[in-house]
Amino acid sequence: MNIKELIDRHYHELSKTQKKVAAQVLDYPRQVALKSAQELGAEIGASETTVIRFCYSLKLAGYTELQKMIREQLLNQESSLSSYRQSKVELQDKPHFMMQVMEQDRNMIEETMREIRETDYDMAIEQLSKAKKVYILGMRSSSAAASWLSYAVGLVRSDVRSIRPEVEDVVQTISEMGKEDVLVVISFHRYLRKPIQIAHLAKKQGIFILGITDSHLAPIHSAADVLFPIHSPDKSTLDATTSLFSFMNAIVAGLIVKEKEAFEKRQANYRAVESDFLFTEGTEKL
């Protein structure tokens, strides 16, 4: 398990000051690898004792072990795509390759389940349910997930909009947001600046921000009112996909249960529209 995974697993056990230590470790690992615990503490306005206690909270023997882990990971640092490839190559000589890959996915879903708090989930469902409008934003590797979530949430409730910065005036979109709205931002490594900037602008409008990302300390955390960390070993966006869609499915399921009557009414209105000409059966010859 790497440093990022350790911090994500124990994040809610950390004190406010220890979370500052965690942020420094993730943002400036090379500096942490070279500095003493006293120097690290002084840099962020914390005591040496706080830094040591942070290490103990991660179940490490002390600051020396923390530095050792960081150095090893820096030496073996690879791109997320390279890490993804390597994790799959290691399975190639084992029987039932497909099952092995899917077993990895199942393990990552379980890790995500452990890292997400039910109180945060309940808050998200409540906010999405009562929101006047729901905006959903994700770019590049997160765009497919944002598109799916917009579609799925739109099946449950009205006024759901996918933000597309590449084809719309985002400033105009933000100016139309109100305090009763919710913005969902999906942001994974490598983190794009634009979604984070949009989230901060929306925050100034009083919008509730729901962040879905790969770490408690990912850049979007500074704007999010509630944050959901999706387990992602070595920041591999590809490996996070299964857990991400599983969690988004849980969001949609929670909304359906909470808005059961409204959902059934919405589906009845949908079925009332003559739309058979849009569909075809798989056995029909064209």
C-alpha positions as CSV (number, residue, x, y, z in Angstrom):
1,M,0.0,0.0,0.0
2,N,1.4,3.4,-1.0
3,I,1.3,6.7,1.0
4,K,-1.8,8.0,-0.8
5,E,-3.7,4.9,0.0
6,L,-2.6,5.0,3.6
7,I,-3.7,8.6,4.0
8,D,-7.1,7.9,2.3
9,R,-7.8,4.9,4.6
10,H,-7.0,6.8,7.8
11,Y,-8.0,10.3,6.8
12,H,-11.0,10.6,9.0
13,E,-8.9,9.6,12.0
14,L,-6.5,12.6,11.6
15,S,-6.7,15.8,13.5
16,K,-7.1,19.1,11.7
17,T,-3.3,19.8,12.0
18,Q,-2.4,16.2,11.0
19,K,-4.4,16.7,7.8
20,K,-2.1,19.7,7.0
21,V,0.8,17.3,7.4
22,A,-1.0,14.9,5.0
23,A,-1.5,17.6,2.4
24,Q,2.2,18.5,2.6
25,V,3.2,14.8,2.2
26,L,1.1,14.4,-0.9
27,D,1.9,17.8,-2.5
28,Y,5.6,17.9,-1.8
29,P,6.9,14.3,-1.3
30,R,10.4,15.1,-2.4
31,Q,10.8,17.8,0.2
32,V,9.4,15.6,2.9
33,A,11.8,12.8,2.0
34,L,14.7,15.2,2.7
35,K,13.5,17.2,5.7
36,S,13.4,16.3,9.4
37,A,10.1,16.0,11.2
38,Q,10.9,19.3,13.0
39,E,11.6,21.1,9.7
40,L,8.4,19.7,8.2
41,G,6.3,20.8,11.2
42,A,7.8,24.3,11.3
43,E,7.0,24.7,7.6
44,I,3.2,24.2,8.1
45,G,3.0,25.7,11.6
46,A,2.8,22.4,13.5
47,S,5.0,20.7,16.1
48,E,7.4,17.9,15.6
49,T,5.2,15.8,17.9
50,T,2.2,16.4,15.5
51,V,4.3,15.1,12.6
52,I,5.3,12.0,14.6
53,R,1.7,11.4,15.7
54,F,0.6,11.7,12.0
55,C,2.9,8.8,11.2
56,Y,1.5,6.7,14.1
57,S,-2.0,7.4,12.8
58,L,-1.0,5.8,9.5
59,K,0.1,2.8,11.5
60,L,3.8,3.5,10.7
61,A,6.6,3.0,13.1
62,G,7.6,6.6,12.9
63,Y,8.8,9.4,10.6
64,T,11.8,7.4,9.3
65,E,9.5,4.8,7.9
66,L,7.4,7.5,6.3
67,Q,10.5,8.9,4.6
68,K,11.6,5.4,3.5
69,M,8.2,4.8,1.8
70,I,8.3,8.1,0.0
71,R,11.8,7.6,-1.3
72,E,11.0,4.1,-2.6
73,Q,7.8,5.4,-4.3
74,L,9.7,8.3,-5.9
75,L,12.3,6.0,-7.2
76,N,9.7,3.7,-8.7
77,Q,7.4,6.5,-9.9
78,E,5.6,5.7,-13.1
79,S,2.7,7.2,-15.1
80,S,-0.8,5.9,-14.1
81,L,-1.1,4.2,-17.5
82,S,2.3,2.4,-17.0
83,S,1.1,1.3,-13.5
84,Y,-2.2,0.1,-15.0
85,R,-0.3,-1.9,-17.7
86,Q,2.1,-3.4,-15.1
87,S,-0.8,-4.5,-12.8
88,K,-2.4,-6.4,-15.7
89,V,0.9,-7.9,-17.1
90,E,1.5,-9.5,-13.7
91,L,-1.8,-11.4,-14.2
92,Q,-1.0,-12.7,-17.7
93,D,0.5,-16.0,-16.7
94,K,-2.2,-16.8,-14.2
95,P,-5.3,-18.8,-15.1
96,H,-8.6,-17.1,-15.8
97,F,-7.2,-13.7,-16.8
98,M,-10.6,-12.1,-17.1
99,M,-11.7,-13.3,-13.7
100,Q,-8.4,-12.0,-12.2
101,V,-9.0,-8.6,-13.6
102,M,-12.6,-8.5,-12.4
103,E,-11.4,-9.7,-9.0
104,Q,-9.1,-6.7,-8.8
105,D,-12.1,-4.5,-9.7
106,R,-14.1,-6.1,-6.9
107,N,-11.4,-5.4,-4.4
108,M,-11.2,-1.8,-5.4
109,I,-15.0,-1.4,-5.0
110,E,-14.6,-2.8,-1.5
111,E,-11.8,-0.3,-0.7
112,T,-14.0,2.5,-2.0
113,M,-16.9,1.3,0.3
114,R,-14.6,1.5,3.3
115,E,-13.4,5.0,2.5
116,I,-16.8,6.6,1.9
117,R,-18.8,7.6,5.0
118,E,-22.6,6.9,5.0
119,T,-23.3,10.3,6.6
120,D,-21.6,11.9,3.6
121,Y,-23.6,9.7,1.2
122,D,-26.9,10.5,2.9
123,M,-26.1,14.3,2.8
124,A,-25.4,14.0,-1.0
125,I,-28.7,12.2,-1.6
126,E,-30.5,14.9,0.4
127,Q,-28.9,17.8,-1.4
128,L,-29.4,16.2,-4.9
129,S,-33.1,15.5,-4.0
130,K,-34.0,19.0,-2.9
131,A,-31.9,20.9,-5.3
132,K,-33.7,23.2,-7.7
133,K,-31.2,22.4,-10.5
134,V,-28.3,19.9,-10.6
135,Y,-25.2,20.7,-12.7
136,I,-22.6,18.0,-13.5
137,L,-19.1,18.6,-14.7
138,G,-16.3,16.3,-15.8
139,M,-13.6,16.8,-18.4
140,R,-11.3,14.5,-20.4
141,S,-11.0,11.2,-18.5
142,S,-13.9,12.2,-16.3
143,S,-16.2,13.3,-19.2
144,A,-17.7,9.9,-19.9
145,A,-18.6,9.5,-16.2
146,A,-20.1,13.0,-16.1
147,S,-22.2,12.2,-19.2
148,W,-23.5,9.0,-17.7
149,L,-24.4,10.5,-14.4
150,S,-26.2,13.4,-16.1
151,Y,-28.3,10.9,-18.1
152,A,-29.0,8.6,-15.1
153,V,-29.9,11.4,-12.6
154,G,-32.0,12.9,-15.4
155,L,-34.1,9.8,-15.4
156,V,-35.0,10.3,-11.7
157,R,-35.5,14.1,-11.6
158,S,-35.9,17.1,-13.8
159,D,-33.5,20.1,-14.3
160,V,-30.2,18.2,-14.6
161,R,-27.6,19.8,-16.8
162,S,-24.2,18.6,-18.0
163,I,-21.7,21.5,-18.2
164,R,-19.5,21.4,-21.3
165,P,-16.8,24.1,-21.0
166,E,-15.6,23.4,-24.5
167,V,-18.8,24.5,-26.2
168,E,-20.5,26.9,-23.8
169,D,-20.0,30.2,-21.9
170,V,-19.2,28.8,-18.5
171,V,-19.3,32.3,-16.9
172,Q,-22.9,32.6,-18.2
173,T,-23.8,29.2,-16.8
174,I,-22.3,30.0,-13.4
175,S,-24.2,33.4,-13.3
176,E,-27.5,31.5,-13.7
177,M,-26.8,29.2,-10.7
178,G,-28.6,29.8,-7.5
179,K,-28.1,28.9,-3.8
180,E,-30.6,26.1,-4.1
181,D,-28.6,24.3,-6.8
182,V,-26.0,21.6,-6.6
183,L,-22.8,21.2,-8.7
184,V,-21.3,17.7,-9.0
185,V,-17.6,17.9,-10.1
186,I,-15.8,14.7,-11.1
187,S,-12.0,15.2,-11.1
188,F,-9.3,12.6,-11.3
189,H,-5.6,12.6,-11.7
190,R,-4.1,14.3,-13.7
191,Y,-6.3,17.1,-12.3
192,L,-7.4,19.7,-14.8
193,R,-7.4,23.3,-13.6
194,K,-10.7,24.3,-15.3
195,P,-13.2,22.1,-13.3
196,I,-11.5,23.2,-10.1
197,Q,-11.7,26.9,-11.1
198,I,-15.3,26.5,-12.1
199,A,-16.1,24.9,-8.7
200,H,-14.5,27.8,-6.8
201,L,-16.5,30.3,-8.9
202,A,-19.7,28.4,-8.2
203,K,-18.8,28.2,-4.5
204,K,-18.8,32.0,-4.5
205,Q,-22.4,31.9,-5.8
206,G,-23.4,29.8,-2.7
207,I,-23.7,26.6,-4.6
208,F,-23.4,23.2,-2.8
209,I,-20.4,21.4,-4.3
210,L,-20.3,17.6,-4.4
211,G,-16.8,16.3,-5.4
212,I,-16.0,12.9,-6.7
213,T,-12.3,12.3,-7.0
214,D,-9.5,9.9,-6.1
215,S,-8.2,11.3,-2.8
216,H,-9.4,13.2,0.2
217,L,-6.7,15.7,-0.6
218,A,-7.2,16.0,-4.4
219,P,-7.4,19.7,-5.5
220,I,-11.2,19.7,-5.7
221,H,-11.3,19.2,-1.9
222,S,-10.8,22.9,-1.2
223,A,-14.1,23.7,-2.9
224,A,-16.2,20.7,-2.1
225,D,-18.9,20.7,0.7
226,V,-18.8,16.9,0.6
227,L,-16.1,14.8,-1.0
228,F,-16.2,11.1,-2.2
229,P,-12.8,9.4,-2.6
230,I,-12.9,6.7,-5.2
231,H,-10.1,4.1,-4.6
232,S,-7.5,4.5,-7.3
233,P,-4.2,2.6,-6.9
234,D,-1.2,4.6,-8.1
235,K,-3.7,7.2,-9.4
236,S,-4.8,5.0,-12.3
237,T,-8.0,6.5,-13.7
238,L,-8.6,3.3,-15.7
239,D,-8.6,1.1,-12.5
240,A,-10.9,3.6,-10.8
241,T,-13.6,3.3,-13.5
242,T,-15.3,0.3,-12.0
243,S,-15.5,1.8,-8.5
244,L,-16.5,5.2,-9.9
245,F,-19.5,3.8,-11.8
246,S,-20.5,1.6,-8.9
247,F,-20.6,4.6,-6.6
248,M,-22.5,6.7,-9.2
249,N,-25.0,3.8,-9.5
250,A,-25.4,4.0,-5.7
251,I,-26.1,7.7,-6.0
252,V,-28.8,7.1,-8.6
253,A,-30.3,4.2,-6.5
254,G,-30.4,6.5,-3.5
255,L,-32.3,9.2,-5.4
256,I,-34.8,6.7,-6.8
257,V,-35.6,5.4,-3.3
258,K,-35.9,8.9,-1.8
259,E,-38.0,10.2,-4.7
260,K,-39.9,7.0,-5.3
261,E,-43.3,8.7,-6.1
262,A,-41.8,11.4,-8.2
263,F,-39.8,8.9,-10.1
264,E,-42.8,6.7,-10.8
265,K,-44.8,9.7,-12.0
266,R,-41.9,10.7,-14.3
267,Q,-41.7,7.2,-15.7
268,A,-45.5,7.1,-16.3
269,N,-45.3,10.4,-18.3
270,Y,-42.4,9.0,-20.3
271,R,-44.3,5.8,-21.2
272,A,-47.3,7.9,-22.2
273,V,-45.4,9.3,-25.2
274,E,-45.7,7.4,-28.4
275,S,-42.1,6.4,-29.0
276,D,-42.2,2.9,-30.4
277,F,-40.9,4.1,-33.7
278,L,-37.6,5.0,-32.0
279,F,-36.8,1.4,-31.0
280,T,-36.4,-2.0,-32.6
281,E,-36.1,-5.6,-31.4
282,G,-32.9,-7.5,-31.8
283,T,-34.5,-10.3,-33.9
284,E,-36.1,-7.9,-36.4
285,K,-34.7,-7.9,-39.9
286,L,-34.1,-4.5,-41.5
